[in-house]
């Protein structure tokens, strides 16, 4: 007990005189008792545990691998294992790079770039819209974004006619596909019909006009070599059962004569 009192007296006296001069102990200091406590009282005091530039600092109960250290500034306790540390040089607070997303040169911080990470997330989501599906796409807005006009987009969305048709642009900039007959009507052009037939010599040949709905007003006839032979024949128009015919009289026999009709 006397030895313990001596050690404590020596330690307290040394700490009390620390503000006036340093006292160095170059040997282990051990305080043995049931519940040892060390009080350092005063304002602005500092406890320094200093070793080499790097090493291992262990805080634990004697002869134990772990323990509890009570921190006066904390209402709770922490159980600590042995921690490895490396003493920092230079001191001071951390110097942060500029606002945004920092770029490293490998040796230092470069200029930061604007934080557009929210746009990246949107771009990743929008990219899926162009993967071949139509999910999330607005076709009309897309066509307009590409500069499509009303009539241009009407052509773009025109249904496949699956037949020979002629486009008509209407006053409202819509587009429709017309058959030949409807197209001729739209442009007020006469209907046109062409067929071939073998003509008998010195006799009238009856040729049925397929699809002719009104009486023809012009009939021209050419031979197989495209020689106009209209002047050499006598033609007449007849109707039988609602079907129009042209009766052609030829002085000579003609094979595959071309008959062209306007009505």
C-alpha positions as CSV (number, residue, x, y, z in Angstrom):
1,X,0.0,0.0,0.0
2,X,2.8,2.4,0.8
3,X,4.3,1.7,-2.6
4,X,1.0,2.5,-4.3
5,X,0.7,5.8,-2.4
6,X,4.2,6.8,-3.4
7,X,3.5,6.1,-7.1
8,X,0.3,8.1,-7.1
9,X,1.9,10.9,-5.2
10,X,4.7,11.0,-7.7
11,X,2.4,10.9,-10.7
12,X,0.1,13.6,-9.4
13,X,3.0,15.8,-8.5
14,X,4.5,15.3,-11.9
15,X,1.2,16.2,-13.7
16,X,0.7,19.3,-11.5
17,X,4.2,20.5,-12.5
18,X,3.7,19.7,-16.2
19,X,2.7,23.3,-17.1
20,X,6.0,24.6,-15.8
21,X,8.4,21.9,-17.1
22,X,8.4,18.4,-18.6
23,X,9.3,15.3,-16.7
24,X,10.2,12.2,-18.6
25,X,9.8,8.7,-17.2
26,X,11.7,6.2,-19.3
27,X,10.3,3.1,-17.6
28,X,6.9,1.3,-17.3
29,X,4.4,2.8,-14.9
30,X,1.9,0.3,-13.4
31,X,-0.8,1.1,-10.9
32,X,-2.2,-2.1,-9.3
33,X,-5.4,-2.0,-7.3
34,X,-8.9,-3.4,-7.5
35,X,-10.5,-0.5,-9.4
36,X,-7.7,1.8,-10.4
37,X,-8.7,5.3,-11.6
38,X,-6.6,8.2,-12.8
39,X,-8.0,11.7,-12.6
40,X,-6.5,14.7,-14.5
41,X,-8.4,17.8,-13.4
42,X,-8.1,21.1,-15.1
43,X,-9.4,23.1,-18.1
44,X,-7.9,22.7,-21.5
45,X,-5.8,19.7,-20.5
46,X,-4.3,17.3,-23.0
47,X,-3.3,13.7,-22.8
48,X,-0.8,12.7,-25.5
49,X,-0.1,9.1,-26.3
50,X,2.8,9.3,-28.7
51,X,4.7,6.7,-30.5
52,X,6.7,6.5,-33.7
53,X,5.5,7.7,-37.1
54,X,3.5,4.5,-37.5
55,X,2.8,1.6,-35.4
56,X,0.1,-0.2,-33.3
57,X,-1.6,1.5,-30.4
58,X,-3.5,-0.9,-28.1
59,X,-6.1,0.2,-25.6
60,X,-7.4,-2.7,-23.5
61,X,-7.6,-4.1,-20.0
62,X,-4.3,-5.7,-18.9
63,X,-3.9,-9.2,-20.1
64,X,-7.1,-9.1,-22.1
65,X,-7.8,-8.8,-25.8
66,X,-10.7,-6.4,-25.5
67,X,-12.3,-4.1,-23.0
68,X,-14.5,-1.1,-22.5
69,X,-13.2,2.5,-22.6
70,X,-15.6,5.1,-21.1
71,X,-15.5,8.4,-22.9
72,X,-16.7,11.4,-20.8
73,X,-18.3,13.0,-23.9
74,X,-20.4,10.0,-24.6
75,X,-23.3,8.6,-22.6
76,X,-22.6,5.1,-23.9
77,X,-19.6,2.8,-23.9
78,X,-17.7,1.3,-26.8
79,X,-15.9,-2.0,-26.9
80,X,-12.6,-1.6,-28.9
81,X,-10.2,-4.1,-30.3
82,X,-6.5,-3.3,-31.0
83,X,-6.4,-0.6,-33.7
84,X,-3.6,0.0,-36.1
85,X,-2.8,3.7,-36.9
86,X,-0.4,5.8,-38.9
87,X,0.3,9.3,-37.7
88,X,-0.7,11.9,-40.3
89,X,1.8,14.6,-41.3
90,X,1.1,18.3,-41.9
91,X,-2.2,18.4,-40.0
92,X,-5.1,20.6,-41.1
93,X,-8.6,19.8,-42.4
94,X,-9.3,17.9,-45.6
95,X,-9.2,20.1,-48.8
96,X,-12.3,19.2,-50.8
97,X,-12.4,19.4,-54.6
98,X,-14.8,21.8,-56.3
99,X,-18.5,21.2,-56.2
100,X,-19.8,18.5,-58.6
101,X,-18.3,15.2,-59.5
102,X,-14.5,15.3,-58.7
103,X,-11.9,14.1,-61.3
104,X,-8.6,12.7,-60.2
105,X,-5.4,13.3,-62.2
106,X,-3.7,10.4,-60.4
107,X,-1.7,12.7,-58.2
108,X,-4.2,15.5,-57.3
109,X,-7.8,16.5,-57.8
110,X,-8.6,18.0,-61.2
111,X,-11.5,20.4,-62.0
112,X,-14.9,18.9,-61.0
113,X,-17.6,18.4,-63.6
114,X,-21.3,19.2,-63.3
115,X,-23.2,16.6,-61.4
116,X,-25.6,15.4,-64.1
117,X,-26.1,11.9,-62.5
118,X,-29.9,12.4,-62.5
119,X,-29.8,12.9,-66.3
120,X,-27.7,9.8,-66.7
121,X,-30.4,7.8,-64.9
122,X,-33.0,9.3,-67.1
123,X,-31.0,8.6,-70.2
124,X,-30.5,4.9,-69.1
125,X,-34.2,4.6,-68.7
126,X,-35.1,6.4,-71.9
127,X,-32.6,4.2,-73.9
128,X,-34.8,1.2,-73.2
129,X,-37.6,2.9,-75.2
130,X,-35.6,2.7,-78.4
131,X,-34.7,-1.0,-78.0
132,X,-37.2,-2.1,-80.6
133,X,-40.4,-1.8,-78.5
134,X,-42.9,0.9,-78.4
135,X,-43.3,1.1,-74.6
136,X,-43.1,4.7,-73.4
137,X,-42.9,6.1,-76.9
138,X,-45.3,8.8,-78.2
139,X,-45.3,8.2,-81.9
140,X,-46.9,11.5,-82.8
141,X,-44.5,13.6,-80.7
142,X,-41.6,11.6,-82.2
143,X,-42.7,12.4,-85.8
144,X,-43.1,16.1,-84.9
145,X,-39.8,16.2,-83.2
146,X,-38.2,14.9,-86.4
147,X,-39.8,17.9,-88.2
148,X,-42.7,16.1,-89.8
149,X,-45.4,18.3,-91.3
150,X,-49.1,17.4,-91.3
151,X,-49.1,16.2,-94.8
152,X,-45.7,14.5,-94.4
153,X,-47.0,12.6,-91.3
154,X,-50.2,11.7,-93.3
155,X,-48.0,10.0,-95.9
156,X,-46.0,8.3,-93.1
157,X,-49.1,6.8,-91.5
158,X,-51.0,6.0,-94.8
159,X,-52.2,2.4,-94.7
160,X,-50.8,0.0,-97.2
161,X,-53.2,-0.2,-100.1
162,X,-51.9,-3.5,-101.3
163,X,-52.8,-2.5,-104.9
164,X,-51.9,0.1,-107.5
165,X,-53.2,3.4,-106.1
166,X,-52.7,7.1,-106.7
167,X,-52.2,9.5,-103.8
168,X,-54.5,12.5,-103.3
169,X,-53.6,15.3,-100.9
170,X,-56.8,16.8,-99.5
171,X,-57.4,20.4,-98.4
172,X,-57.0,19.4,-94.7
173,X,-53.5,17.9,-95.5
174,X,-54.7,14.4,-95.1
175,X,-53.8,11.8,-97.8
176,X,-55.8,9.1,-99.4
177,X,-55.0,6.4,-102.0
178,X,-57.3,6.4,-105.1
179,X,-58.0,3.7,-107.6
180,X,-57.4,4.6,-111.3
181,X,-61.1,5.3,-111.8
182,X,-61.4,7.4,-108.7
183,X,-58.2,9.3,-109.7
184,X,-59.5,10.0,-113.2
185,X,-62.8,11.3,-111.6
186,X,-60.8,13.4,-109.2
187,X,-58.9,15.1,-112.0
188,X,-62.0,15.1,-114.3
189,X,-60.1,13.0,-116.9
190,X,-61.9,10.7,-119.3
191,X,-61.8,7.0,-118.5
192,X,-59.4,4.9,-120.6
193,X,-59.7,1.3,-121.6
194,X,-57.4,-0.8,-123.8
195,X,-57.7,-4.4,-125.0
196,X,-56.7,-6.6,-128.0
197,X,-58.8,-8.6,-130.3
198,X,-58.6,-10.5,-133.6
199,X,-60.6,-8.8,-136.3
200,X,-62.3,-10.7,-139.1
201,X,-61.9,-9.6,-142.7
202,X,-64.9,-8.0,-144.3
203,X,-67.1,-8.5,-141.2
204,X,-68.0,-6.8,-137.9
205,X,-66.2,-8.1,-134.8
206,X,-67.9,-7.7,-131.5
207,X,-65.5,-6.6,-128.7
208,X,-66.8,-6.4,-125.1
209,X,-65.6,-3.3,-123.2
210,X,-64.9,-4.6,-119.7
211,X,-65.4,-2.0,-117.0
212,X,-66.8,0.7,-119.4
213,X,-69.7,2.2,-117.5
214,X,-70.8,4.9,-119.9
215,X,-71.1,5.1,-123.7
216,X,-67.6,5.6,-125.3
217,X,-67.1,8.7,-127.2
218,X,-63.7,7.9,-128.7
219,X,-62.5,4.6,-130.2
220,X,-59.1,4.2,-131.8
221,X,-57.7,1.0,-133.3
222,X,-54.1,0.0,-134.0
223,X,-52.8,-3.2,-135.5
224,X,-50.1,-5.3,-133.8
225,X,-47.4,-3.0,-135.2
226,X,-49.1,0.1,-133.8
227,X,-50.2,1.3,-137.2
228,X,-53.3,3.4,-136.8
229,X,-56.1,1.6,-138.7
230,X,-59.0,3.6,-137.3
231,X,-59.7,5.1,-140.7
232,X,-59.9,1.7,-142.3
233,X,-62.7,0.3,-140.1
234,X,-66.3,1.0,-139.4
235,X,-67.0,1.0,-135.7
236,X,-70.3,1.2,-133.9
237,X,-71.3,1.1,-130.3
238,X,-73.8,-1.4,-128.9
239,X,-75.1,-2.4,-125.5
240,X,-76.3,-5.8,-124.5
241,X,-77.4,-6.7,-121.0
242,X,-75.9,-3.5,-119.5
243,X,-72.5,-4.3,-121.1
244,X,-71.0,-2.0,-123.7
245,X,-69.5,-3.4,-126.9
246,X,-67.7,-2.0,-129.9
247,X,-68.5,-3.5,-133.3
248,X,-65.4,-3.1,-135.6
249,X,-65.6,-3.7,-139.3
250,X,-62.2,-4.4,-140.9
251,X,-61.5,-4.9,-144.6
252,X,-58.6,-7.1,-143.7
253,X,-58.1,-9.7,-141.1
254,X,-56.1,-8.4,-138.1
255,X,-54.5,-10.4,-135.3
256,X,-54.1,-8.8,-131.9
257,X,-55.5,-5.5,-133.0
258,X,-55.3,-2.9,-130.2
259,X,-58.5,-1.2,-129.3
260,X,-58.3,1.9,-127.2
261,X,-61.5,3.5,-125.8
262,X,-62.1,6.8,-124.0
263,X,-65.4,7.5,-122.3
